[in-house]
């Protein structure tokens, strides 16, 4: 399909720079194909009203690491401030990263991250640029390795806010809480599974009382989720890989939900992507562990879920293509127009939508 079919105009004022407080006070647009009305304006706190006993919510329990590193490039006597957003770990001491400004870096450059001169060994970490690609992507070999490097990254790094937020303000201490789900457990993401940010312990208690099950998968969200689609046709876009796990026990429990008439509701596109990677043609789930680059666009049937809760996504993005595959492109264009006109807040810290499928 033509990528420009997934374009729309988004006013800058609709981009959220901070989350709603409390989390479940965020707005929720319910999209019901064939329903009357087609769109229902609600809040995340109203979510239990759209669920039923026996349904199951599936969350991504990945944990975001402090993947934004600020440092100084050292080349002879020259010093230049640089920033790196870690993308993917390729070896015990090697990371691929977005560099800013990437044009100022060369292979062989030494970079010091953190606070030089601190007594604590974890106050700084050194790295060497070993390769340079397109769009500011570089490979960095750190002087530390394995768990020592992990501890150093936690000491010198900060929360990696998405570029559409980071371009307008710097990350601060509040983001360390705001940009992490309350159930984050498996460390490895460089971006948050943002639909899960809306949930609180109070919300979980209400869902438990209703009889809605709660299950967890893991998909370590990569920075590729923010990459623009540069191709003119979706068939020519190369999707990024992300690693994830669906255990056999969780797969069987979710299969049992459907077998007794319950619905599987994915919380976030990352949860959906791991479920779709693990299901067969009939929608039955099996254990999965590994990397997936699944690309869901209109024309590809979504088999593993019955509803999707997700935030509002970028124009021309793979995620807007995904929700259009699930609920219909024309309908999602109308839904986004409704959200924009109604002042819904977009992207990672924004409001949410609850989507039902275009065809059961």
C-alpha positions, -999 to 999 in steps of 0.1 A, spaced: 0 0 0 11 36 -5 26 50 26 9 84 20 -24 68 27 -14 67 64 -7 104 66 -27 130 86 -22 164 100 -14 166 137 -13 200 154 18 204 177 -5 213 206 -19 177 206 15 162 215 17 154 252 50 164 270 39 150 304 15 122 313 -19 127 328 -20 127 366 -32 103 380 -24 79 352 -59 65 348 -73 100 343 -61 99 307 -88 100 281 -98 68 263 -114 68 228 -133 36 223 -136 26 186 -164 1 179 -167 -9 142 -204 -14 135 -213 2 169 -237 30 175 -221 54 181 -189 44 164 -167 64 188 -172 67 226 -153 93 246 -143 79 280 -113 78 304 -88 50 311 -105 47 345 -137 36 326 -119 7 310 -136 -20 332 -170 -9 318 -159 -21 284 -146 -55 297 -163 -86 311 -155 -113 336 -134 -139 319 -116 -114 296 -78 -112 298 -55 -83 295 -20 -89 281 8 -65 293 44 -61 282 66 -64 313 98 -51 297 118 -25 317 133 6 301 170 11 307 185 46 311 196 45 274 203 82 268 240 90 273 256 124 272 293 127 267 323 144 252 340 133 220 378 136 223 400 139 192 434 151 200 430 184 218 395 190 204 364 184 226 328 182 213 296 175 233 277 145 219 246 125 229 239 88 222 206 69 224 214 32 227 194 11 203 206 -25 204 232 -45 223 253 -65 199 279 -80 223 289 -78 259 307 -45 254 291 -33 221 260 -12 215 245 3 184 232 39 190 218 70 175 244 98 178 237 135 179 254 152 161 263 121 141 282 141 115 309 151 140 319 115 148 344 93 130 355 57 134 381 56 161 368 86 181 370 82 218 340 94 239 337 98 276 302 96 291 292 108 325 310 131 350 347 131 344 368 133 375 343 117 399 359 94 425 333 67 419 344 44 391 309 43 378 308 81 375 322 78 339 326 53 312 347 54 280 338 42 246 352 40 210 333 45 178 339 14 158 315 18 129 293 45 114 262 40 93 234 62 80 210 85 99 235 90 127 237 54 137 271 43 151 286 13 169 303 19 202 327 -4 219 328 4 256 358 -1 279 336 -20 303 317 -52 295 288 -73 307 273 -65 342 300 -38 348 288 -20 317 252 -24 328 259 -8 361 278 21 345 250 28 321 226 30 350 250 54 367 256 78 338 224 73 316 190 90 317 156 80 306 155 79 267 125 101 259 111 98 224 125 124 199 92 143 197 94 149 234 132 152 238 132 179 211 110 201 233 124 195 267 151 176 285 145 145 305 143 150 343 140 130 375 102 127 371 106 108 338 124 80 356 90 72 371 66 85 344 83 66 316 82 32 333 52 9 338 44 -1 374 49 -38 364 82 -33 345 103 -63 353 125 -77 325 152 -51 318 162 -45 281 139 -19 264 151 15 251 116 28 248 85 22 270 55 1 261 34 33 265 -1 19 267 9 2 299 18 36 315 -19 43 322 -23 15 347 -22 18 385 -25 -6 414 -60 8 420 -69 0 384 -55 -36 388 -76 -40 420 -108 -30 401 -100 -54 372 -93 -82 397 -127 -76 413 -144 -77 379 -128 -111 371 -105 -99 343 -73 -119 341 -39 -103 338 -10 -119 318 25 -108 309 47 -112 278 80 -96 271 91 -76 241 121 -54 245 110 -22 227 137 -9 203 143 27 192 133 15 157 98 20 168 104 58 162 121 54 128 102 70 99 90 50 70 110 63 41 97 40 14 68 51 -8 52 16 -5 47 -5 26 61 -35 7 95 -18 5 98 -9 42 123 -30 62 110 -36 97 133 -35 128 138 -66 150 129 -67 187 135 -97 210 107 -111 231 93 -141 250 59 -157 254 61 -186 278 43 -219 271 24 -215 303 11 -181 294 2 -192 259 -19 -221 272 -37 -198 297 -46 -174 270 -58 -202 247 -80 -213 276 -95 -178 279 -107 -179 243 -119 -215 246 -143 -206 274 -156 -175 255 -134 -147 270 -116 -121 250 -79 -114 248 -71 -77 250 -35 -67 241 -23 -36 261 0 -20 236 12 -27 201 43 -44 215 21 -70 233 2 -75 201 34 -80 181 47 -108 203 13 -125 204 10 -123 166 45 -137 162 35 -167 184 1 -176 169 -9 -200 141 -35 -194 113 -63 -202 137 -50 -177 164 -38 -204 187 -8 -194 207 24 -213 214 56 -206 232 79 -181 215 114 -168 223 136 -149 200 135 -119 176 106 -107 156 103 -81 129 66 -87 122 50 -59 101 12 -57 104 -5 -36 77 -40 -36 62 -46 -68 44 -29 -89 71 -55 -105 95 -48 -101 132 -56 -135 147 -43 -135 183 -64 -108 200 -100 -96 203 -93 -60 213 -63 -36 215 -56 -8 239 -30 16 226 -19 52 225 -22 75 195 6 72 170 26 92 145 14 99 109 29 75 83 42 52 111 43 14 113 21 17 144 -6 37 127 -5 11 99 -9 -16 126 -40 -1 141 -54 5 106 -50 -32 99 -69 -41 131 -98 -16 129 -98 -4 93 -79 24 77 -108 47 69 -122 41 104 -89 49 120 -86 81 100 -120 91 112 -111 81 148 -79 102 147 -97 132 132 -123 128 161 -94 127 186 -76 157 172 -107 178 171 -116 167 206 -82 177 220 -69 142 227 -32 141 236 -10 121 213 21 98 216 40 83 245 26 105 273 -7 110 256 -42 95 259 -53 60 249 -77 42 226 -95 9 229 -99 -6 195 -122 -35 184 -116 -54 152 -129 -43 118 -143 -78 113 -148 -103 141 
